[in-house]
Amino acid sequence: MRPDQPSAHHPVQEVDVAVIGCGPVGALTANLLGARGVTTLVVERSAAPHGQPRAFSCDDEALRIYQQADLLDEVRGETIAPPLVEYVNRAGRVFARMALSETDFGYGHAPLRFFDQPRLERTLRSGLDRFPHVQLSLGTELVGLTQDEHGVTVLLSDVVTGQRRAVRARYVLGCDGARSATRSAVRIPLGGASYAEPWLAVSGDVPPDAVRVRDTRFVCDWQRPAFVSPGAAGSYRLEFMLRPGETEAEMRHPEMIAALVSPYVDPDRFDVTRAVVYSFHHLIAERWREGRVFLLGDAAHQMPPFLGQGLCSGLRDAANLSWKLALVLSRAADAAVLDTYETERRPHTLEMARTSVRLGRVFLARNRSAAWVRDTVLRAVQTIPRVRRFVERFEFKPVPAYRRGLMSGGRRDGVVGTMFPQPRILIPGSSGARLLDEALGDGFTVLGLATAGSSPGPQWRGLPVRFVAVHPSGTPVAGLPDLSGDDQPDRVDVVDVDGVLGSWLRHRSADLVVLRPDRFVFALSAAAGIGQVGRDLSAALGVPSDRPGQSVRPVGGAAS
């Protein structure tokens, strides 16, 4: 990452992408673009790192996205996975629980992890140092932009000196939060609702022996709903709804905070690092794109916090758009591919927000009678095993799937359009079991049974694709071709450690599956249909299906 070096006279800097905002979504977006070789400028108004622990949770899909940015170990190492989430009534009696330690959606990671946002942002920003073609400009704000059919000219200002400079970018990504200057600059309105009830959010550090409630809890007290949970790195997060007539000043008073946190931590040993009053929103931008300017994260959508999916949704935006931009910028795909960003992401985000609202209604029963009905009904229905599993295994969370977009046929059909699982594999040249994504690279993947012997044919030449041949569990990995010294092999052989991949394909009567760079299923096929799938992918990317390019080896054939 090149540091920004202001001078008296700035020529117009040219980049592929300008990312406005370097919170978690902007920093992650820049890492994903940097990993794909995209020349990127990241603009952040704050001169110093954000020091406030605001966002708190991420899920297995988010961790898989960090994994794509090759930052999984760094991010995961500073998180904790809560084993249990409880919903308790005012008396502390449990009426519902989610057994997270027993829940596995198959994507390779725990379904929920808690993190410390300042640490996360440091990790993501440090990741940018890997890329000489990515520049971070701190203390710089967007003050204007104009665009034409070839690119966007952004006007930037130093927040201290007021000195201005122009940057020319082929695309601009607004990752600058709820009060997005990017969204304002392109005059995209927000629609939705804001909730009148303010909340006090308290974060702090506490030694383990001063913690009184060790599990994550939604305290469904009809007089004062609350959320409490241990966090990463010895932290603790608590949120309390304000009652009518209570003011921000009195809620932030140390004596009030001590009284509120006392049932959950020892207030005398709880070091408060943040105490703010906020209101949450259910808002979405009217559109997420204006020409060559795109909105991501809170700039595009804001949702209630009850499902913990606000930041996760922004990370999904980054994972969806970054690879499409990289393909378009490298002329491996037509610019029309970028239209699928909002087509895919908007419905899923709306569904996640609606689920969060529904969960909030359970949490926020505001009178004694409604709370009694809720507790009684939920305890009763959970005597039904299938209902209990639906709650305990977090099955009410919307699955990662797209209704329409960049997939064979253009719309979801069975598993086409859904996220592919990530089981354990063995890779020649690597020690021990690995997660599948480590073998997939950053382009498309044709993953097929090695026994199928499918030959890719000329339809695949020039496409950004890697072929992965899956060998059954028990296959000696030493007998497979070792391509670990090749940075970008066009074929990789793997062993299906637990039989998940073979079972997944056989259950769907398929020999192979085509995965997008973000690990969503593009197509399923028998071995004989591999040529047609190649033509379908070429058509979806808007490129000729027979253009010259590097040849590829058969999925089931021997590597040469």
MOWOMO-V32135 format. One record per residue. N is the residue number from 0. RES is the residue in one small letter. SS is DSSP state (~ for helix, > for strand, _ for the rest). BURIAL is # if it has 9 or more other ideal C-beta (glycine too) atoms within 8 Angstrom, else .. Layout:
n:N res:RES ss:SS burial:BURIAL
n:N res:RES ss:SS burial:BURIAL
This chain:
n:0 res:m ss:_ burial:#
n:1 res:r ss:> burial:.
n:2 res:p ss:> burial:.
n:3 res:d ss:_ burial:#
n:4 res:q ss:_ burial:.
n:5 res:p ss:_ burial:.
n:6 res:s ss:_ burial:.
n:7 res:a ss:_ burial:.
n:8 res:h ss:_ burial:.
n:9 res:h ss:_ burial:.
n:10 res:p ss:_ burial:.
n:11 res:v ss:_ burial:.
n:12 res:q ss:> burial:#
n:13 res:e ss:> burial:.
n:14 res:v ss:> burial:#
n:15 res:d ss:> burial:#
n:16 res:v ss:> burial:#
n:17 res:a ss:> burial:#
n:18 res:v ss:> burial:#
n:19 res:i ss:> burial:#
n:20 res:g ss:_ burial:#
n:21 res:c ss:_ burial:#
n:22 res:g ss:_ burial:#
n:23 res:p ss:~ burial:#
n:24 res:v ss:~ burial:#
n:25 res:g ss:~ burial:#
n:26 res:a ss:~ burial:#
n:27 res:l ss:~ burial:#
n:28 res:t ss:~ burial:#
n:29 res:a ss:~ burial:#
n:30 res:n ss:~ burial:#
n:31 res:l ss:~ burial:#
n:32 res:l ss:~ burial:#
n:33 res:g ss:~ burial:#
n:34 res:a ss:~ burial:#
n:35 res:r ss:_ burial:#
n:36 res:g ss:_ burial:.
n:37 res:v ss:_ burial:#
n:38 res:t ss:_ burial:.
n:39 res:t ss:> burial:#
n:40 res:l ss:> burial:#
n:41 res:v ss:> burial:#
n:42 res:v ss:> burial:#
n:43 res:e ss:> burial:#
n:44 res:r ss:_ burial:#
n:45 res:s ss:_ burial:.
n:46 res:a ss:_ burial:.
n:47 res:a ss:_ burial:.
n:48 res:p ss:_ burial:.
n:49 res:h ss:_ burial:#
n:50 res:g ss:_ burial:.
n:51 res:q ss:_ burial:.
n:52 res:p ss:_ burial:#
n:53 res:r ss:_ burial:.
n:54 res:a ss:_ burial:#
n:55 res:f ss:_ burial:#
n:56 res:s ss:> burial:#
n:57 res:c ss:> burial:#
n:58 res:d ss:> burial:#
n:59 res:d ss:~ burial:#
n:60 res:e ss:~ burial:#
n:61 res:a ss:~ burial:#
n:62 res:l ss:~ burial:#
n:63 res:r ss:~ burial:#
n:64 res:i ss:~ burial:#
n:65 res:y ss:~ burial:#
n:66 res:q ss:~ burial:#
n:67 res:q ss:~ burial:#
n:68 res:a ss:_ burial:#
n:69 res:d ss:_ burial:.
n:70 res:l ss:_ burial:#
n:71 res:l ss:~ burial:#
n:72 res:d ss:~ burial:.
n:73 res:e ss:~ burial:#
n:74 res:v ss:~ burial:#
n:75 res:r ss:~ burial:#
n:76 res:g ss:_ burial:.
n:77 res:e ss:_ burial:#
n:78 res:t ss:> burial:#
n:79 res:i ss:> burial:.
n:80 res:a ss:_ burial:#
n:81 res:p ss:_ burial:#
n:82 res:p ss:_ burial:.
n:83 res:l ss:_ burial:#
n:84 res:v ss:> burial:#
n:85 res:e ss:> burial:#
n:86 res:y ss:> burial:#
n:87 res:v ss:> burial:#
n:88 res:n ss:> burial:#
n:89 res:r ss:_ burial:#
n:90 res:a ss:_ burial:.
n:91 res:g ss:_ burial:.
n:92 res:r ss:_ burial:.
n:93 res:v ss:> burial:.
n:94 res:f ss:> burial:#
n:95 res:a ss:> burial:#
n:96 res:r ss:> burial:#
n:97 res:m ss:> burial:#
n:98 res:a ss:_ burial:#
n:99 res:l ss:~ burial:#
n:100 res:s ss:~ burial:.
n:101 res:e ss:~ burial:.
n:102 res:t ss:_ burial:#
n:103 res:d ss:_ burial:.
n:104 res:f ss:_ burial:.
n:105 res:g ss:_ burial:.
n:106 res:y ss:_ burial:#
n:107 res:g ss:_ burial:#
n:108 res:h ss:_ burial:#
n:109 res:a ss:_ burial:.
n:110 res:p ss:_ burial:#
n:111 res:l ss:> burial:#
n:112 res:r ss:> burial:#
n:113 res:f ss:> burial:#
n:114 res:f ss:> burial:#
n:115 res:d ss:_ burial:#
n:116 res:q ss:~ burial:#
n:117 res:p ss:~ burial:#
n:118 res:r ss:~ burial:#
n:119 res:l ss:~ burial:#
n:120 res:e ss:~ burial:#
n:121 res:r ss:~ burial:#
n:122 res:t ss:~ burial:#
n:123 res:l ss:~ burial:#
n:124 res:r ss:~ burial:#
n:125 res:s ss:~ burial:.
n:126 res:g ss:~ burial:#
n:127 res:l ss:~ burial:#
n:128 res:d ss:~ burial:.
n:129 res:r ss:~ burial:.
n:130 res:f ss:_ burial:#
n:131 res:p ss:_ burial:.
n:132 res:h ss:_ burial:.
n:133 res:v ss:> burial:#
n:134 res:q ss:> burial:#
n:135 res:l ss:> burial:#
n:136 res:s ss:> burial:#
n:137 res:l ss:> burial:#
n:138 res:g ss:_ burial:#
n:139 res:t ss:> burial:#
n:140 res:e ss:> burial:#
n:141 res:l ss:> burial:#
n:142 res:v ss:> burial:.
n:143 res:g ss:> burial:.
n:144 res:l ss:> burial:#
n:145 res:t ss:> burial:.
n:146 res:q ss:> burial:#
n:147 res:d ss:_ burial:.
n:148 res:e ss:_ burial:.
n:149 res:h ss:_ burial:.
n:150 res:g ss:_ burial:#
n:151 res:v ss:> burial:#
n:152 res:t ss:> burial:#
n:153 res:v ss:> burial:#
n:154 res:l ss:> burial:#
n:155 res:l ss:> burial:#
n:156 res:s ss:> burial:#
n:157 res:d ss:> burial:#
n:158 res:v ss:_ burial:.
n:159 res:v ss:_ burial:.
n:160 res:t ss:_ burial:.
n:161 res:g ss:_ burial:.
n:162 res:q ss:_ burial:.
n:163 res:r ss:> burial:#
n:164 res:r ss:> burial:#
n:165 res:a ss:> burial:#
n:166 res:v ss:> burial:#
n:167 res:r ss:> burial:#
n:168 res:a ss:> burial:#
n:169 res:r ss:> burial:#
n:170 res:y ss:> burial:#
n:171 res:v ss:> burial:#
n:172 res:l ss:> burial:#
n:173 res:g ss:> burial:#
n:174 res:c ss:_ burial:#
n:175 res:d ss:_ burial:#
n:176 res:g ss:_ burial:#
n:177 res:a ss:_ burial:.
n:178 res:r ss:_ burial:.
n:179 res:s ss:_ burial:#
n:180 res:a ss:~ burial:#
n:181 res:t ss:~ burial:#
n:182 res:r ss:~ burial:#
n:183 res:s ss:~ burial:.
n:184 res:a ss:~ burial:#
n:185 res:v ss:_ burial:#
n:186 res:r ss:_ burial:.
n:187 res:i ss:_ burial:#
n:188 res:p ss:_ burial:.
n:189 res:l ss:> burial:#
n:190 res:g ss:> burial:.
n:191 res:g ss:> burial:#
n:192 res:a ss:> burial:.
n:193 res:s ss:> burial:#
n:194 res:y ss:_ burial:#
n:195 res:a ss:_ burial:.
n:196 res:e ss:_ burial:.
n:197 res:p ss:_ burial:#
n:198 res:w ss:> burial:#
n:199 res:l ss:> burial:#
n:200 res:a ss:> burial:#
n:201 res:v ss:> burial:#
n:202 res:s ss:> burial:#
n:203 res:g ss:> burial:#
n:204 res:d ss:> burial:#
n:205 res:v ss:> burial:#
n:206 res:p ss:_ burial:.
n:207 res:p ss:~ burial:.
n:208 res:d ss:~ burial:.
n:209 res:a ss:~ burial:#
n:210 res:v ss:> burial:#
n:211 res:r ss:_ burial:.
n:212 res:v ss:_ burial:#
n:213 res:r ss:_ burial:.
n:214 res:d ss:_ burial:#
n:215 res:t ss:> burial:#
n:216 res:r ss:> burial:#
n:217 res:f ss:> burial:#
n:218 res:v ss:> burial:#
n:219 res:c ss:> burial:#
n:220 res:d ss:_ burial:#
n:221 res:w ss:_ burial:#
n:222 res:q ss:_ burial:.
n:223 res:r ss:_ burial:.
n:224 res:p ss:_ burial:#
n:225 res:a ss:> burial:#
n:226 res:f ss:> burial:#
n:227 res:v ss:> burial:#
n:228 res:s ss:> burial:#
n:229 res:p ss:> burial:#
n:230 res:g ss:_ burial:#
n:231 res:a ss:~ burial:#
n:232 res:a ss:~ burial:.
n:233 res:g ss:~ burial:.
n:234 res:s ss:> burial:#
n:235 res:y ss:> burial:#
n:236 res:r ss:> burial:#
n:237 res:l ss:> burial:#
n:238 res:e ss:> burial:#
n:239 res:f ss:> burial:#
n:240 res:m ss:> burial:#
n:241 res:l ss:_ burial:#
n:242 res:r ss:_ burial:.
n:243 res:p ss:_ burial:.
n:244 res:g ss:_ burial:.
n:245 res:e ss:_ burial:.
n:246 res:t ss:_ burial:.
n:247 res:e ss:~ burial:.
n:248 res:a ss:~ burial:.
n:249 res:e ss:~ burial:.
n:250 res:m ss:~ burial:#
n:251 res:r ss:_ burial:#
n:252 res:h ss:_ burial:.
n:253 res:p ss:~ burial:.
n:254 res:e ss:~ burial:.
n:255 res:m ss:~ burial:#
n:256 res:i ss:~ burial:#
n:257 res:a ss:~ burial:#
n:258 res:a ss:~ burial:.
n:259 res:l ss:~ burial:#
n:260 res:v ss:~ burial:#
n:261 res:s ss:_ burial:#
n:262 res:p ss:_ burial:.
n:263 res:y ss:_ burial:#
n:264 res:v ss:> burial:#
n:265 res:d ss:_ burial:#
n:266 res:p ss:~ burial:#
n:267 res:d ss:~ burial:.
n:268 res:r ss:~ burial:#
n:269 res:f ss:> burial:#
n:270 res:d ss:> burial:.
n:271 res:v ss:> burial:#
n:272 res:t ss:> burial:.
n:273 res:r ss:> burial:#
n:274 res:a ss:> burial:#
n:275 res:v ss:> burial:.
n:276 res:v ss:> burial:#
n:277 res:y ss:> burial:.
n:278 res:s ss:_ burial:#
n:279 res:f ss:_ burial:#
n:280 res:h ss:> burial:#
n:281 res:h ss:> burial:#
n:282 res:l ss:> burial:#
n:283 res:i ss:> burial:#
n:284 res:a ss:> burial:#
n:285 res:e ss:_ burial:.
n:286 res:r ss:_ burial:.
n:287 res:w ss:_ burial:#
n:288 res:r ss:> burial:#
n:289 res:e ss:> burial:.
n:290 res:g ss:_ burial:.
n:291 res:r ss:_ burial:#
n:292 res:v ss:> burial:#
n:293 res:f ss:> burial:#
n:294 res:l ss:> burial:#
n:295 res:l ss:_ burial:#
n:296 res:g ss:~ burial:#
n:297 res:d ss:~ burial:#
n:298 res:a ss:~ burial:#
n:299 res:a ss:_ burial:#
n:300 res:h ss:> burial:#
n:301 res:q ss:> burial:#
n:302 res:m ss:_ burial:#
n:303 res:p ss:_ burial:#
n:304 res:p ss:~ burial:#
n:305 res:f ss:~ burial:#
n:306 res:l ss:~ burial:#
n:307 res:g ss:_ burial:#
n:308 res:q ss:_ burial:#
n:309 res:g ss:~ burial:#
n:310 res:l ss:~ burial:#
n:311 res:c ss:~ burial:#
n:312 res:s ss:~ burial:#
n:313 res:g ss:~ burial:#
n:314 res:l ss:~ burial:#
n:315 res:r ss:~ burial:#
n:316 res:d ss:~ burial:#
n:317 res:a ss:~ burial:#
n:318 res:a ss:~ burial:#
n:319 res:n ss:~ burial:#
n:320 res:l ss:~ burial:#
n:321 res:s ss:~ burial:#
n:322 res:w ss:~ burial:#
n:323 res:k ss:~ burial:#
n:324 res:l ss:~ burial:#
n:325 res:a ss:~ burial:#
n:326 res:l ss:~ burial:#
n:327 res:v ss:~ burial:#
n:328 res:l ss:~ burial:#
n:329 res:s ss:_ burial:.
n:330 res:r ss:_ burial:.
n:331 res:a ss:_ burial:#
n:332 res:a ss:_ burial:#
n:333 res:d ss:_ burial:.
n:334 res:a ss:~ burial:.
n:335 res:a ss:~ burial:.
n:336 res:v ss:~ burial:#
n:337 res:l ss:~ burial:#
n:338 res:d ss:~ burial:.
n:339 res:t ss:~ burial:#
n:340 res:y ss:~ burial:#
n:341 res:e ss:~ burial:#
n:342 res:t ss:~ burial:#
n:343 res:e ss:~ burial:#
n:344 res:r ss:~ burial:#
n:345 res:r ss:~ burial:#
n:346 res:p ss:~ burial:#
n:347 res:h ss:~ burial:#
n:348 res:t ss:~ burial:#
n:349 res:l ss:~ burial:#
n:350 res:e ss:~ burial:#
n:351 res:m ss:~ burial:#
n:352 res:a ss:~ burial:#
n:353 res:r ss:~ burial:.
n:354 res:t ss:~ burial:#
n:355 res:s ss:~ burial:#
n:356 res:v ss:~ burial:#
n:357 res:r ss:~ burial:.
n:358 res:l ss:~ burial:#
n:359 res:g ss:~ burial:#
n:360 res:r ss:~ burial:.
n:361 res:v ss:~ burial:#
n:362 res:f ss:~ burial:#
n:363 res:l ss:_ burial:#
n:364 res:a ss:_ burial:#
n:365 res:r ss:_ burial:.
n:366 res:n ss:_ burial:.
n:367 res:r ss:~ burial:.
n:368 res:s ss:~ burial:.
n:369 res:a ss:~ burial:#
n:370 res:a ss:~ burial:#
n:371 res:w ss:~ burial:.
n:372 res:v ss:~ burial:#
n:373 res:r ss:~ burial:#
n:374 res:d ss:~ burial:#
n:375 res:t ss:~ burial:.
n:376 res:v ss:~ burial:.
n:377 res:l ss:~ burial:#
n:378 res:r ss:~ burial:#
n:379 res:a ss:~ burial:.
n:380 res:v ss:~ burial:.
n:381 res:q ss:_ burial:#
n:382 res:t ss:_ burial:.
n:383 res:i ss:_ burial:.
n:384 res:p ss:~ burial:.
n:385 res:r ss:~ burial:.
n:386 res:v ss:~ burial:#
n:387 res:r ss:~ burial:#
n:388 res:r ss:~ burial:#
n:389 res:f ss:~ burial:#
n:390 res:v ss:~ burial:#
n:391 res:e ss:~ burial:#
n:392 res:r ss:_ burial:#
n:393 res:f ss:_ burial:#
n:394 res:e ss:_ burial:.
n:395 res:f ss:_ burial:.
n:396 res:k ss:_ burial:.
n:397 res:p ss:_ burial:.
n:398 res:v ss:_ burial:.
n:399 res:p ss:_ burial:#
n:400 res:a ss:> burial:#
n:401 res:y ss:_ burial:#
n:402 res:r ss:_ burial:#
n:403 res:r ss:> burial:.
n:404 res:g ss:_ burial:#
n:405 res:l ss:_ burial:#
n:406 res:m ss:_ burial:#
n:407 res:s ss:_ burial:#
n:408 res:g ss:_ burial:.
n:409 res:g ss:_ burial:.
n:410 res:r ss:> burial:#
n:411 res:r ss:_ burial:#
n:412 res:d ss:> burial:.
n:413 res:g ss:_ burial:.
n:414 res:v ss:_ burial:.
n:415 res:v ss:> burial:#
n:416 res:g ss:_ burial:#
n:417 res:t ss:> burial:#
n:418 res:m ss:> burial:#
n:419 res:f ss:_ burial:#
n:420 res:p ss:_ burial:#
n:421 res:q ss:_ burial:#
n:422 res:p ss:_ burial:#
n:423 res:r ss:> burial:#
n:424 res:i ss:> burial:#
n:425 res:l ss:> burial:#
n:426 res:i ss:> burial:#
n:427 res:p ss:_ burial:#
n:428 res:g ss:_ burial:.
n:429 res:s ss:_ burial:#
n:430 res:s ss:_ burial:.
n:431 res:g ss:_ burial:.
n:432 res:a ss:_ burial:.
n:433 res:r ss:> burial:#
n:434 res:l ss:> burial:#
n:435 res:l ss:~ burial:#
n:436 res:d ss:~ burial:#
n:437 res:e ss:~ burial:#
n:438 res:a ss:~ burial:#
n:439 res:l ss:_ burial:#
n:440 res:g ss:_ burial:.
n:441 res:d ss:_ burial:.
n:442 res:g ss:_ burial:.
n:443 res:f ss:> burial:#
n:444 res:t ss:> burial:#
n:445 res:v ss:> burial:#
n:446 res:l ss:> burial:#
n:447 res:g ss:> burial:#
n:448 res:l ss:> burial:#
n:449 res:a ss:~ burial:#
n:450 res:t ss:~ burial:.
n:451 res:a ss:~ burial:#
n:452 res:g ss:_ burial:#
n:453 res:s ss:_ burial:#
n:454 res:s ss:_ burial:.
n:455 res:p ss:_ burial:#
n:456 res:g ss:_ burial:.
n:457 res:p ss:~ burial:.
n:458 res:q ss:~ burial:#
n:459 res:w ss:~ burial:#
n:460 res:r ss:_ burial:#
n:461 res:g ss:_ burial:.
n:462 res:l ss:_ burial:#
n:463 res:p ss:_ burial:.
n:464 res:v ss:> burial:#
n:465 res:r ss:> burial:#
n:466 res:f ss:> burial:#
n:467 res:v ss:> burial:#
n:468 res:a ss:> burial:#
n:469 res:v ss:> burial:#
n:470 res:h ss:> burial:#
n:471 res:p ss:_ burial:#
n:472 res:s ss:_ burial:#
n:473 res:g ss:_ burial:.
n:474 res:t ss:_ burial:#
n:475 res:p ss:_ burial:.
n:476 res:v ss:~ burial:#
n:477 res:a ss:~ burial:.
n:478 res:g ss:~ burial:.
n:479 res:l ss:_ burial:#
n:480 res:p ss:_ burial:.
n:481 res:d ss:_ burial:.
n:482 res:l ss:_ burial:#
n:483 res:s ss:_ burial:.
n:484 res:g ss:_ burial:.
n:485 res:d ss:_ burial:.
n:486 res:d ss:_ burial:.
n:487 res:q ss:_ burial:.
n:488 res:p ss:_ burial:.
n:489 res:d ss:_ burial:#
n:490 res:r ss:> burial:#
n:491 res:v ss:> burial:#
n:492 res:d ss:> burial:#
n:493 res:v ss:> burial:#
n:494 res:v ss:> burial:#
n:495 res:d ss:> burial:#
n:496 res:v ss:_ burial:#
n:497 res:d ss:_ burial:.
n:498 res:g ss:_ burial:#
n:499 res:v ss:~ burial:#
n:500 res:l ss:~ burial:#
n:501 res:g ss:~ burial:#
n:502 res:s ss:~ burial:.
n:503 res:w ss:~ burial:#
n:504 res:l ss:~ burial:#
n:505 res:r ss:~ burial:.
n:506 res:h ss:~ burial:.
n:507 res:r ss:_ burial:#
n:508 res:s ss:_ burial:.
n:509 res:a ss:_ burial:#
n:510 res:d ss:_ burial:#
n:511 res:l ss:> burial:#
n:512 res:v ss:> burial:#
n:513 res:v ss:> burial:#
n:514 res:l ss:> burial:#
n:515 res:r ss:_ burial:#
n:516 res:p ss:_ burial:#
n:517 res:d ss:_ burial:.
n:518 res:r ss:_ burial:#
n:519 res:f ss:> burial:#
n:520 res:v ss:> burial:#
n:521 res:f ss:> burial:#
n:522 res:a ss:> burial:#
n:523 res:l ss:> burial:#
n:524 res:s ss:> burial:#
n:525 res:a ss:_ burial:.
n:526 res:a ss:~ burial:#
n:527 res:a ss:~ burial:.
n:528 res:g ss:~ burial:.
n:529 res:i ss:~ burial:#
n:530 res:g ss:~ burial:#
n:531 res:q ss:~ burial:#
n:532 res:v ss:~ burial:#
n:533 res:g ss:~ burial:#
n:534 res:r ss:~ burial:#
n:535 res:d ss:~ burial:#
n:536 res:l ss:~ burial:#
n:537 res:s ss:~ burial:#
n:538 res:a ss:~ burial:.
n:539 res:a ss:~ burial:#
n:540 res:l ss:~ burial:#
n:541 res:g ss:_ burial:.
n:542 res:v ss:_ burial:#
n:543 res:p ss:_ burial:.
n:544 res:s ss:_ burial:#
n:545 res:d ss:_ burial:.
n:546 res:r ss:_ burial:.
n:547 res:p ss:_ burial:.
n:548 res:g ss:_ burial:.
n:549 res:q ss:_ burial:.
n:550 res:s ss:_ burial:.
n:551 res:v ss:_ burial:#
n:552 res:r ss:_ burial:#
n:553 res:p ss:_ burial:#
n:554 res:v ss:_ burial:#
n:555 res:g ss:_ burial:#
n:556 res:g ss:_ burial:.
n:557 res:a ss:_ burial:.
n:558 res:a ss:_ burial:.
n:559 res:s ss:_ burial:.
